[in-house]
């Protein structure tokens, strides 16, 4: 087991990464989930696979489960209300702990409910998808979608611990694995050229689920995110780099009603658009855009977004959380391994980039 730390002073917390933690790491789980009263939030796919092991790791506790429908379309205030209703019905106090067992959707909703209940109770992330293990479980972003846009309602609420059992990836569908690789590739693009080069060399091993390759990718991704979050918890500066490709990705997801694209798939396509926008602004060489596209294609991520109208994408981007004073701020690349956030770009470059990729 590897142990990393997100350094936030008195609110610092560990990230535990290893195989079979749910089955064999029961003392570690019990030590990280300290509450007597525990609410486990999961979904219909994951609960059947892993909730019994999690419950067995918490002997002597009062454990209640909330099992939600699976999928991004269910990331709503109504389902957060279901979680809150169960907390109230069971008379859980401020010393309770909410445990998110699942992917990013479960983690975001469980964390948001924990942030809201009695103005904040502890929660622990137990991510079971690659995307959640490398990205969404770390950093304390929680929330739900709104009809007008992705993640428009939420709060920062840091977990008490992240417990990433890499063995749960054994049951992850190939499509979900590929979607998670998009977020892994993002880290190389925004801040670590050597990691991007490693991914170019090992992408086939990752797709083949090579255990050592996956372990390295997860650890390095978590290291990079933990460092960024520690320096900029509330996204006043460099943490915005983690949104590379996401402004375009959220438009893709919203335009298709969260039904056609997995989040990571949309991020992959969004990163290609963002890289091309970086080129259009004179920040990134065309050869580097081609290099990025090759790796995304080798990761077997969908990159064709022509079914979405460019005008619709632009309208949805205008609702992005990074909009300031009516101006869409974009995360762009100055080279592979270096990102920047800017609202200082030619409007024509954005229109031309959208026209080149969208319908």
C-alpha positions as CSV (number, residue, x, y, z in Angstrom):
1,X,0.0,0.0,0.0
2,X,1.2,3.5,-0.9
3,X,0.2,6.4,1.3
4,X,0.2,10.0,0.1
5,X,-0.9,13.1,1.9
6,X,-2.9,16.2,0.8
7,X,-1.3,18.8,3.0
8,X,-3.9,21.3,4.2
9,X,-2.7,22.0,7.8
10,X,-5.1,20.7,10.4
11,X,-7.4,19.4,7.6
12,X,-4.6,17.3,5.9
13,X,-5.7,13.8,4.9
14,X,-4.2,10.6,3.5
15,X,-4.7,8.9,0.2
16,X,-4.3,5.2,0.6
17,X,-3.6,3.3,-2.7
18,X,-3.3,-0.4,-2.9
19,X,-4.8,-3.7,-4.0
20,X,-7.4,-5.6,-2.0
21,X,-7.7,-2.9,0.6
22,X,-11.4,-3.6,1.1
23,X,-10.7,-7.3,1.7
24,X,-7.4,-7.2,3.5
25,X,-7.0,-3.7,4.8
26,X,-9.8,-3.7,7.3
27,X,-7.7,-2.2,10.1
28,X,-6.7,0.7,7.9
29,X,-10.4,1.3,6.9
30,X,-11.6,1.1,10.5
31,X,-8.8,3.6,11.5
32,X,-9.8,6.1,8.8
33,X,-13.5,5.8,9.3
34,X,-13.7,6.8,13.0
35,X,-17.4,7.5,13.5
36,X,-19.8,5.1,15.2
37,X,-22.6,6.1,12.9
38,X,-21.7,5.6,9.2
39,X,-23.8,6.2,6.1
40,X,-22.5,4.4,3.0
41,X,-23.6,6.0,-0.2
42,X,-23.2,3.8,-3.3
43,X,-25.0,3.0,-6.6
44,X,-26.8,-0.1,-7.9
45,X,-23.8,-1.3,-9.8
46,X,-21.1,-0.9,-7.1
47,X,-23.1,-1.7,-3.9
48,X,-23.6,-5.3,-4.9
49,X,-19.9,-5.8,-5.5
50,X,-18.2,-4.0,-2.6
51,X,-20.7,-2.8,0.0
52,X,-20.6,-6.1,1.9
53,X,-16.8,-5.9,2.2
54,X,-16.9,-2.3,3.4
55,X,-19.6,-3.2,6.0
56,X,-17.5,-6.1,7.2
57,X,-14.5,-3.8,7.7
58,X,-16.6,-1.7,10.2
59,X,-17.6,-4.2,12.9
60,X,-19.5,-2.7,15.8
61,X,-20.6,0.4,13.9
62,X,-24.1,1.5,13.0
63,X,-23.9,1.3,9.2
64,X,-26.8,2.4,6.9
65,X,-26.7,2.2,3.2
66,X,-28.2,4.5,0.5
67,X,-28.1,2.9,-2.9
68,X,-28.7,5.4,-5.8
69,X,-29.3,4.8,-9.5
70,X,-26.1,4.6,-11.6
71,X,-25.1,7.3,-14.0
72,X,-24.4,11.0,-14.6
73,X,-28.1,11.7,-15.3
74,X,-28.8,10.9,-11.6
75,X,-26.3,13.5,-10.3
76,X,-29.1,15.8,-9.0
77,X,-30.4,17.7,-6.0
78,X,-33.2,15.2,-5.7
79,X,-30.7,12.4,-5.0
80,X,-28.7,14.5,-2.6
81,X,-32.0,15.1,-0.8
82,X,-32.5,11.3,-0.6
83,X,-29.1,11.1,1.2
84,X,-30.0,13.9,3.6
85,X,-33.4,12.3,4.3
86,X,-31.7,9.1,5.4
87,X,-29.3,11.0,7.6
88,X,-32.2,12.8,9.3
89,X,-34.4,9.7,9.5
90,X,-31.6,7.8,11.3
91,X,-31.0,10.8,13.6
92,X,-27.3,11.0,12.7
93,X,-25.4,13.7,14.6
94,X,-22.4,15.8,13.7
95,X,-20.1,13.0,14.7
96,X,-21.4,10.8,11.9
97,X,-19.4,9.9,8.7
98,X,-20.6,9.7,5.1
99,X,-18.7,7.2,3.0
100,X,-18.8,7.5,-0.8
101,X,-18.4,4.0,-2.3
102,X,-18.3,4.3,-6.1
103,X,-17.2,6.6,-8.9
104,X,-17.2,10.3,-9.4
105,X,-20.9,10.8,-9.4
106,X,-21.4,9.0,-6.1
107,X,-18.4,10.8,-4.6
108,X,-19.6,14.2,-5.6
109,X,-23.2,13.7,-4.3
110,X,-22.1,12.0,-1.0
111,X,-19.6,14.8,-0.4
112,X,-22.1,17.5,-1.1
113,X,-24.6,15.9,1.3
114,X,-21.9,15.7,3.9
115,X,-21.0,19.3,3.4
116,X,-24.7,20.3,3.8
117,X,-25.8,18.1,6.7
118,X,-25.7,19.9,10.0
119,X,-23.3,22.4,8.2
120,X,-20.7,19.7,7.6
121,X,-20.0,16.2,8.7
122,X,-17.0,14.0,8.0
123,X,-16.8,12.0,4.8
124,X,-14.5,9.4,3.3
125,X,-14.0,8.6,-0.3
126,X,-13.7,5.0,-1.4
127,X,-13.4,5.4,-5.2
128,X,-14.0,2.4,-7.4
129,X,-13.3,3.8,-10.9
130,X,-10.1,4.9,-12.4
131,X,-11.4,8.4,-13.0
132,X,-12.4,8.7,-9.3
133,X,-9.2,7.2,-8.0
134,X,-6.9,9.6,-10.0
135,X,-9.0,12.8,-9.9
136,X,-12.5,13.3,-8.5
137,X,-12.0,11.7,-5.1
138,X,-9.1,14.0,-4.2
139,X,-9.4,17.7,-3.6
140,X,-12.8,18.3,-1.9
141,X,-14.9,19.4,-4.9
142,X,-18.5,18.2,-4.4
143,X,-21.8,19.0,-6.1
144,X,-24.5,18.2,-8.6
145,X,-25.5,19.1,-12.1
146,X,-28.2,21.6,-13.1
147,X,-30.2,21.6,-16.3
148,X,-28.2,24.7,-17.3
149,X,-24.8,23.2,-16.8
150,X,-22.4,20.8,-15.2
151,X,-21.5,21.0,-11.5
152,X,-23.2,24.4,-11.1
153,X,-24.3,23.6,-7.5
154,X,-21.8,22.4,-5.0
155,X,-19.3,23.1,-2.2
156,X,-15.6,22.6,-1.3
157,X,-15.6,19.9,1.4
158,X,-12.4,17.9,1.9
159,X,-12.6,14.2,2.8
160,X,-11.1,12.8,5.9
161,X,-9.4,10.1,3.8
162,X,-9.3,8.6,0.3
163,X,-9.1,4.8,0.2
164,X,-8.3,3.7,-3.4
165,X,-8.6,-0.1,-3.7
166,X,-7.0,-0.7,-7.1
167,X,-8.5,-4.2,-7.2
168,X,-11.9,-2.7,-7.8
169,X,-10.7,-1.8,-11.3
170,X,-10.9,-5.5,-12.1
171,X,-14.7,-5.2,-12.4
172,X,-14.5,-1.8,-14.3
173,X,-15.8,-2.0,-17.9
174,X,-13.2,-1.2,-20.6
175,X,-15.0,1.9,-21.6
176,X,-14.9,3.3,-18.0
177,X,-11.2,2.5,-17.9
178,X,-10.5,4.4,-21.1
179,X,-12.5,7.3,-19.7
180,X,-10.3,7.4,-16.6
181,X,-7.2,7.5,-18.7
182,X,-8.3,10.9,-20.1
183,X,-7.8,12.4,-16.7
184,X,-4.5,10.6,-16.3
185,X,-3.3,12.1,-19.6
186,X,-4.5,15.5,-18.4
187,X,-1.9,15.6,-15.6
188,X,1.0,15.0,-18.0
189,X,-0.4,17.8,-20.3
190,X,-0.8,20.5,-17.6
191,X,2.3,20.0,-15.5
192,X,4.5,17.0,-16.1
193,X,6.1,16.4,-19.5
194,X,8.0,13.4,-18.3
195,X,4.8,11.7,-17.1
196,X,3.2,12.5,-20.5
197,X,6.2,10.8,-22.2
198,X,5.8,7.8,-19.8
199,X,2.2,7.6,-20.9
200,X,3.2,7.5,-24.5
201,X,5.4,4.6,-23.8
202,X,2.9,2.7,-21.5
203,X,-0.5,3.5,-22.9
204,X,-0.9,0.0,-24.3
205,X,0.0,-1.6,-21.0
206,X,-2.6,0.6,-19.2
207,X,-5.3,-0.5,-21.7
208,X,-4.3,-4.1,-21.0
209,X,-4.7,-3.4,-17.3
210,X,-1.1,-4.1,-16.4
211,X,-1.1,-3.8,-12.6
212,X,2.3,-2.1,-12.3
213,X,1.5,0.4,-15.0
214,X,-1.9,1.2,-13.4
215,X,-0.3,1.6,-10.0
216,X,2.2,4.1,-11.3
217,X,-0.4,6.1,-13.2
218,X,-2.7,6.3,-10.2
219,X,0.1,7.2,-7.8
220,X,1.6,9.9,-10.0
221,X,-1.8,11.4,-10.8
222,X,-2.7,11.6,-7.1
223,X,0.8,13.1,-6.3
224,X,0.3,15.8,-8.8
225,X,-3.2,16.6,-7.8
226,X,-2.4,16.6,-4.1
227,X,0.5,19.1,-4.7
228,X,-1.8,21.4,-6.6
229,X,-4.6,21.3,-4.1
230,X,-2.3,21.9,-1.2
231,X,-1.0,25.1,-2.9
232,X,-4.4,26.3,-4.1
233,X,-7.3,24.6,-2.3
234,X,-10.1,26.9,-3.5
235,X,-9.0,27.3,-7.1
236,X,-7.8,30.9,-7.0
237,X,-4.8,30.1,-9.3
238,X,-3.1,27.0,-10.5
239,X,-5.8,24.6,-9.4
240,X,-7.8,25.9,-12.4
241,X,-5.2,24.0,-14.5
242,X,-7.0,20.8,-13.5
243,X,-9.9,22.0,-15.6
244,X,-7.9,21.7,-18.8
245,X,-10.4,20.6,-21.5
246,X,-13.3,20.6,-19.0
247,X,-15.0,23.8,-20.2
248,X,-15.4,22.2,-23.6
249,X,-16.1,18.8,-22.0
250,X,-18.9,20.1,-19.8
251,X,-20.5,21.6,-22.9
252,X,-20.3,18.3,-24.6
253,X,-22.0,16.5,-21.7
254,X,-24.7,19.1,-21.2
255,X,-25.5,19.3,-24.9
256,X,-26.1,15.5,-25.0
257,X,-28.1,15.4,-21.8
258,X,-25.4,13.4,-19.9
259,X,-26.5,10.3,-21.8
260,X,-24.0,9.8,-24.7
261,X,-20.6,10.6,-23.3
262,X,-18.9,9.5,-20.1
263,X,-17.3,12.4,-18.3
264,X,-13.8,11.2,-19.1
265,X,-14.6,10.7,-22.7
266,X,-15.9,14.3,-22.9
267,X,-12.7,15.4,-21.1
268,X,-10.6,13.6,-23.8
269,X,-12.4,15.3,-26.6
270,X,-12.4,18.6,-24.7
271,X,-8.6,18.5,-24.2
272,X,-8.1,18.1,-28.0
273,X,-10.3,21.2,-28.6
274,X,-8.4,23.1,-25.9
275,X,-5.0,22.0,-27.4
276,X,-6.2,23.2,-30.8
277,X,-7.4,26.5,-29.2
278,X,-3.9,26.9,-27.7
279,X,-2.5,26.5,-31.2
280,X,-4.9,29.0,-32.6
281,X,-3.8,31.5,-30.0
282,X,-0.1,31.0,-30.9
283,X,0.8,29.3,-27.7
284,X,1.2,25.7,-28.8
285,X,3.0,24.2,-31.9
286,X,0.8,22.3,-34.3
287,X,3.2,19.3,-34.0
288,X,2.4,19.2,-30.2
289,X,-1.4,19.2,-31.0
290,X,-0.8,16.3,-33.3
291,X,1.2,14.5,-30.6
292,X,-1.6,15.0,-28.1
293,X,-4.2,13.8,-30.5
294,X,-2.2,10.6,-31.2
295,X,-2.0,9.7,-27.5
296,X,-5.8,10.3,-27.0
297,X,-6.5,8.2,-30.1
298,X,-4.2,5.5,-28.8
299,X,-6.2,5.6,-25.5
300,X,-9.2,4.7,-27.7
301,X,-11.1,7.8,-26.6
302,X,-13.8,9.3,-28.8
303,X,-12.8,12.6,-30.3
304,X,-15.5,13.4,-32.8
305,X,-18.0,16.0,-31.5
306,X,-19.4,17.2,-34.8
307,X,-22.9,16.0,-33.8
308,X,-23.0,19.0,-31.4
309,X,-23.6,22.5,-32.9
310,X,-20.8,25.0,-32.3
311,X,-23.4,27.6,-31.3
312,X,-24.8,25.3,-28.7
313,X,-21.4,24.5,-27.3
314,X,-20.6,28.2,-27.0
315,X,-23.9,29.0,-25.2
316,X,-23.2,26.2,-22.7
317,X,-19.6,27.4,-22.2
318,X,-21.0,30.8,-21.2
319,X,-22.5,29.1,-18.1
320,X,-19.1,27.6,-17.0
321,X,-18.0,28.3,-13.4
322,X,-14.8,30.0,-14.7
323,X,-16.7,32.8,-16.4
324,X,-15.8,36.2,-14.9
325,X,-17.3,39.5,-15.9
326,X,-19.0,37.8,-18.7
327,X,-15.8,36.4,-20.2
328,X,-15.1,32.7,-20.6
329,X,-11.7,31.9,-19.0
330,X,-9.9,29.0,-20.7
331,X,-7.2,26.7,-19.6
332,X,-4.7,26.5,-22.4
333,X,-1.2,25.0,-23.0
334,X,2.0,26.8,-23.7
335,X,3.7,23.5,-24.2
336,X,3.1,19.9,-23.2
337,X,3.6,20.0,-19.5
338,X,2.7,23.6,-18.9
339,X,-0.7,25.2,-18.6
340,X,-2.1,28.7,-18.1
341,X,-5.5,30.2,-17.5
342,X,-6.5,33.2,-19.6
343,X,-9.4,35.3,-20.8
344,X,-7.1,37.2,-23.1
345,X,-7.6,35.4,-26.4
346,X,-9.1,36.5,-29.8
347,X,-12.8,35.8,-30.0
348,X,-12.2,34.8,-33.6
349,X,-9.8,32.1,-32.5
350,X,-12.4,30.6,-30.2
351,X,-15.1,30.7,-32.9
352,X,-12.8,29.2,-35.5
353,X,-11.7,26.4,-33.1
354,X,-15.3,25.5,-32.2
355,X,-16.3,25.5,-35.9
356,X,-13.4,23.2,-36.7
357,X,-14.4,20.6,-34.1
358,X,-18.2,21.0,-33.6
359,X,-21.0,20.9,-36.1
